[in-house]
Amino acid sequence: MSKPSLYGLTLDTLSQWLLEHGHRKFRAGQVWDFLYRKRVVSIDEMAEVHADCTALLNEHFTIGTLTEHTRQESADGTIKFLFRLADGNLIETVLMRHKFGLSVCVTTQVGCNIGCSFCASGLLAKSRDLSAAEVVEQIMKVQLHLDQSGRDERVTHIVVMGIGEPFDNYENMADFITIVKDHKGLAIGPRHITVSTSGLAGKIKEFADNDLGVNLAVSLHAPNNELRTRIMKINKAIPIEKLMEAIDYYLEKTNRRITIEYILLKDVNDRVEHALELAELMRDRSKLVNVNLIPYNPVDEHSQYQRSEQASITAFYDTMKKQGISCSVRLEHGTDIDAACGQLRSKQIKREDGAGKSVTG
């Protein structure tokens, strides 16, 4: 049986584990510093930690379990990493460069069961959740890449928007957030972390109750049930009314701004009439809501959907603004590589299948 990764332990959990195994609490701080500040890749590199402690850690834990399989680099500086997990599954992680810093988009599941009809992530069904360690290691792999470039850069922002539904892997997602925002480690500010959900209403309420201090984005993509059910099958189980009730609970509980994600699909949900309907849906919540319009990245397997014309994107945006709704258009990254989430992974698995290899996920 493979050993678990130290990346999966919060500082409190690591402290308690070491105490239970006869070591003083301060050892956890030393280990934590080597993991996240000095960024060692093996336990044996923790030179200042007592040998008995590193021997114990080596017996029970490892550090890294991911290996880089493929890397695509865009002209705009975006880098998409394809990582292979210890069990052979493939996941995607994306580094994006912004004026405000370096942002990493992480994956939380192998495959996705939400089944949005336009999305590359759902081309392969979910086979398992990622552990907290596997999500943390995505950040660490990207940070190690930055360290090796010698440009003294660090990851400053995180978006939990990669393959999978984060709220369907809630506990591991929450542990991941606790680990990466810890001020003694990576110290990524909670206001620099955003979690995106397709709309699991019960988990949105739990997220509000737990108040991890990070941002929430909700993928809506349609202003009414008929259209949303057509493009997002989750709407059958959680219709817009139930989703908006959960959003209202979140807003009241946290008084924190929320992002409504709306992907624009040509002649499907991008007309002015849709913008007016969406504005009406948002009206009573407008003080704490920003609608983020997302130009569509076409996916070969979803040829029924096309990217909206620029004139339609502009008209939709202008309509929302005239209706008094805060609105933005997402800045695009990596359009010259496999930009859609899950696209690189899907293509690689097809190649491996075509070559006669046994692939899980």
C-alpha positions in Angstrom: 0.0 0.0 0.0 1.4 3.4 -1.0 2.2 5.9 1.7 0.1 9.1 2.1 1.6 12.5 1.2 2.5 15.0 3.9 0.8 17.6 1.6 -2.5 16.2 2.8 -2.0 17.2 6.5 -3.0 20.5 7.9 -0.5 22.0 10.4 -2.8 21.1 13.3 -3.2 17.5 12.1 0.6 17.2 11.6 1.2 18.6 15.1 -1.2 16.2 16.7 0.2 13.2 14.8 3.8 14.0 15.9 2.7 14.5 19.5 1.0 11.1 19.4 4.2 9.6 18.1 6.4 11.0 20.8 7.7 14.2 19.2 7.3 17.8 20.4 4.9 20.1 18.8 7.5 22.5 17.4 8.7 19.7 15.1 5.6 20.2 13.1 6.5 23.8 12.4 9.9 22.7 11.3 8.5 20.1 8.9 5.9 22.7 7.6 8.7 25.2 6.9 10.6 22.7 4.9 7.5 21.7 2.9 6.2 25.1 2.0 8.9 27.7 2.5 12.1 25.8 1.6 10.0 23.5 -0.7 12.0 20.3 -0.4 10.9 17.3 -2.5 12.0 14.6 -0.1 11.8 14.1 3.7 15.6 13.4 3.8 16.2 17.1 2.8 14.7 18.3 6.1 18.2 18.8 7.5 17.3 20.7 10.7 14.6 18.2 11.7 15.8 15.6 14.2 16.9 12.3 12.5 14.4 10.3 14.6 11.6 12.5 13.4 12.5 12.3 9.7 13.0 8.5 10.0 9.4 8.3 11.5 8.0 10.5 8.7 9.8 8.4 6.1 8.2 5.3 7.5 4.7 6.6 7.3 4.6 9.4 4.6 6.0 10.5 1.3 5.9 14.0 -0.2 5.2 14.0 -3.9 2.9 11.5 -5.8 2.3 13.5 -9.0 4.5 13.4 -12.1 4.4 15.8 -15.0 3.2 14.1 -18.1 2.8 17.0 -20.6 3.2 20.8 -20.5 1.7 23.3 -23.0 2.8 26.9 -22.9 0.9 29.7 -24.5 2.2 32.9 -26.1 0.5 34.9 -23.3 2.4 33.0 -20.6 -0.4 30.6 -19.7 0.9 27.1 -18.9 -1.3 24.0 -18.8 0.2 21.1 -17.0 -1.0 17.5 -17.4 -0.1 15.5 -14.3 -0.2 11.8 -13.9 -1.4 10.6 -10.5 0.1 7.6 -8.7 -2.7 5.3 -9.9 -2.2 6.4 -13.6 -5.0 8.9 -13.9 -4.4 12.2 -15.6 -5.4 15.6 -14.3 -5.0 19.2 -15.5 -3.6 22.3 -13.7 -3.3 25.7 -15.3 -1.0 28.7 -14.4 -2.3 32.0 -15.6 -0.5 35.4 -15.6 -2.5 38.4 -14.6 -1.6 42.0 -13.8 -2.5 41.3 -10.2 -0.3 38.2 -9.9 0.0 34.5 -10.8 -3.1 32.4 -10.5 -3.4 28.6 -10.6 -6.5 26.7 -11.5 -6.7 23.3 -9.7 -8.6 20.1 -10.4 -10.5 18.3 -7.6 -11.7 15.1 -9.2 -10.7 12.6 -11.8 -13.4 13.2 -14.4 -16.8 14.9 -13.6 -20.4 13.7 -13.2 -22.1 17.0 -13.4 -22.4 16.5 -17.2 -22.7 20.1 -18.5 -23.4 19.6 -22.3 -20.8 22.2 -23.4 -17.9 21.2 -21.1 -14.8 19.1 -21.9 -14.3 18.1 -18.3 -17.4 15.9 -18.3 -16.4 14.0 -21.4 -15.1 11.3 -19.1 -17.2 10.4 -16.0 -15.8 10.8 -12.5 -13.8 7.8 -11.4 -12.7 9.2 -8.0 -12.1 12.3 -5.8 -8.7 13.7 -5.4 -7.2 13.7 -2.0 -6.4 17.0 -0.3 -2.7 16.2 -0.8 -3.2 15.7 -4.6 -4.8 19.1 -4.9 -2.1 20.8 -2.7 0.6 19.2 -4.8 -0.8 20.8 -7.9 0.1 24.2 -6.4 3.5 22.9 -5.2 4.4 21.5 -8.7 3.6 24.9 -10.3 5.5 26.7 -7.6 8.5 24.5 -8.0 8.4 25.2 -11.7 8.4 28.9 -10.9 11.3 28.4 -8.5 13.3 26.6 -11.2 12.8 29.5 -13.6 14.9 31.7 -11.3 12.5 34.7 -11.7 11.6 34.9 -8.0 7.9 34.4 -8.7 5.2 32.9 -6.5 1.7 31.7 -6.8 -0.5 34.5 -5.4 -4.1 33.4 -6.4 -5.9 30.1 -6.6 -9.1 29.2 -8.5 -10.7 25.9 -7.7 -12.3 25.6 -11.2 -10.5 22.7 -12.9 -11.9 19.2 -13.7 -14.6 18.1 -11.3 -17.2 19.6 -8.9 -15.3 20.9 -5.8 -18.4 20.7 -3.6 -18.8 17.0 -4.5 -15.4 16.6 -2.8 -16.1 19.0 0.0 -14.0 17.8 2.9 -10.8 17.4 0.8 -11.5 20.8 -0.8 -11.8 22.4 2.6 -8.6 20.8 3.9 -6.8 22.0 0.8 -8.0 25.6 1.4 -6.9 25.4 5.1 -3.4 24.2 4.1 -2.7 26.7 1.3 -3.9 29.7 3.2 -2.0 28.9 6.4 0.2 32.0 7.2 3.1 29.8 8.2 3.2 28.0 4.8 2.2 29.2 1.4 0.2 32.1 3.0 -2.1 32.6 0.1 -4.7 35.1 1.3 -8.3 33.8 1.5 -9.5 36.7 -0.6 -7.2 35.4 -3.3 -8.9 32.0 -3.4 -12.1 31.3 -5.3 -14.1 28.1 -5.3 -16.5 27.5 -8.2 -19.5 25.3 -8.0 -22.1 24.2 -10.6 -24.8 24.8 -7.9 -24.9 22.2 -5.2 -27.4 24.1 -3.0 -26.8 22.1 0.2 -23.1 22.5 0.0 -23.4 26.2 -0.8 -25.1 26.6 2.6 -22.5 24.4 4.3 -19.8 26.6 2.7 -21.5 29.6 4.2 -21.8 28.1 7.6 -18.1 27.0 7.6 -17.0 30.4 6.4 -13.6 29.5 5.1 -13.1 33.1 4.2 -12.6 32.5 0.5 -14.6 33.6 -2.6 -17.5 31.8 -4.1 -18.4 31.6 -7.8 -21.6 29.8 -9.1 -21.9 28.5 -12.6 -25.4 29.5 -13.8 -25.1 29.8 -17.6 -28.8 30.3 -18.2 -31.5 32.6 -16.9 -34.4 30.1 -16.7 -35.0 26.5 -15.9 -35.9 25.3 -19.4 -32.7 26.5 -20.9 -30.5 25.6 -17.9 -31.8 22.1 -17.8 -31.1 21.7 -21.5 -27.4 22.6 -21.1 -26.8 21.6 -17.5 -28.4 18.3 -16.4 -27.9 19.2 -12.7 -30.7 21.7 -13.0 -33.2 18.8 -13.1 -32.2 18.0 -9.5 -31.5 21.6 -8.3 -33.6 24.0 -10.3 -32.8 27.7 -10.4 -35.3 28.5 -7.6 -33.5 26.2 -5.2 -30.1 27.4 -6.3 -31.0 31.1 -5.8 -32.4 30.3 -2.3 -29.0 28.8 -1.4 -27.3 31.8 -2.9 -29.5 34.1 -0.8 -28.6 32.1 2.3 -24.9 32.5 1.5 -25.2 36.3 0.9 -27.1 36.8 4.1 -24.8 34.6 6.2 -21.5 36.0 4.9 -22.3 39.4 3.4 -19.6 38.5 0.9 -19.7 39.2 -2.8 -20.5 36.3 -5.1 -19.6 35.8 -8.8 -22.2 34.4 -11.2 -20.5 32.7 -14.1 -22.3 32.8 -17.4 -20.7 31.1 -20.4 -21.9 32.6 -23.7 -23.0 30.1 -26.3 -23.8 31.4 -29.8 -27.6 31.6 -30.4 -28.3 29.5 -27.3 -28.1 31.8 -24.3 -26.4 35.0 -25.6 -29.3 37.1 -26.8 -30.4 40.4 -25.3 -33.7 38.8 -24.1 -31.5 36.4 -22.1 -29.5 39.3 -20.6 -32.8 41.0 -19.6 -34.0 37.8 -18.0 -30.7 37.3 -16.1 -30.7 40.9 -15.0 -34.2 40.5 -13.5 -33.0 37.3 -11.7 -30.1 39.2 -10.2 -31.9 42.5 -9.4 -32.7 41.9 -5.7 -29.1 40.6 -5.2 -27.3 43.2 -7.3 -25.3 44.8 -4.5 -23.4 41.6 -3.7 -23.3 39.9 -7.2 -21.0 40.3 -10.2 -21.9 38.5 -13.4 -18.8 37.2 -15.2 -19.4 36.6 -18.9 -17.2 33.9 -20.3 -16.5 33.6 -24.1 -16.8 29.9 -25.0 -13.8 27.8 -25.9 -15.1 25.4 -28.6 -14.7 21.6 -27.9 -14.6 19.1 -30.8 -17.0 16.7 -29.0 -19.6 19.5 -28.4 -19.8 20.8 -32.0 -23.4 21.9 -31.4 -22.0 24.9 -29.5 -20.1 27.7 -30.9 -18.5 30.9 -29.6 -20.7 33.9 -29.4 -20.0 36.7 -31.9 -18.2 39.7 -30.4 -21.2 41.9 -31.1 -23.4 39.5 -29.1 -21.0 39.6 -26.1 -20.9 43.4 -26.2 -24.7 43.6 -26.4 -25.2 41.2 -23.5 -22.6 43.1 -21.4 -24.2 46.5 -22.2 -27.7 45.3 -21.4 -26.6 44.0 -18.0 -24.8 47.3 -17.2 -27.9 49.3 -18.3 -30.0 47.2 -16.0 -27.7 48.2 -13.1 -26.1 44.8 -12.7 -22.3 44.6 -12.0 -20.9 42.7 -15.0 -17.5 41.8 -16.5 -16.1 39.8 -19.4 -13.5 37.2 -18.4 -10.0 37.9 -19.8 -9.0 34.9 -21.9 -5.9 32.9 -21.4 -4.2 30.2 -23.4 -6.4 30.4 -26.5 -3.5 29.1 -28.7 -3.3 25.8 -26.6 -6.0 23.4 -25.4 -7.8 26.2 -23.5 -11.0 24.5 -22.5 -10.9 22.8 -19.1 -10.4 19.0 -19.6 -9.5 19.3 -23.2 -5.8 18.3 -23.0 -6.6 15.4 -20.7 -9.3 14.1 -23.0 -7.0 14.3 -26.0 -4.2 12.5 -24.2 -6.5 9.7 -23.0 -7.8 9.2 -26.6 -4.2 9.0 -27.8 -3.3 6.4 -25.2 -6.4 4.4 -25.9 -5.6 4.5 -29.6 -2.2 3.2 -28.8 -3.7 0.2 -27.0 -2.7 1.3 -23.5 -4.8 0.6 -20.5 -6.0 3.9 -19.0 -8.2 4.6 -16.0 -10.3 7.7 -15.5 
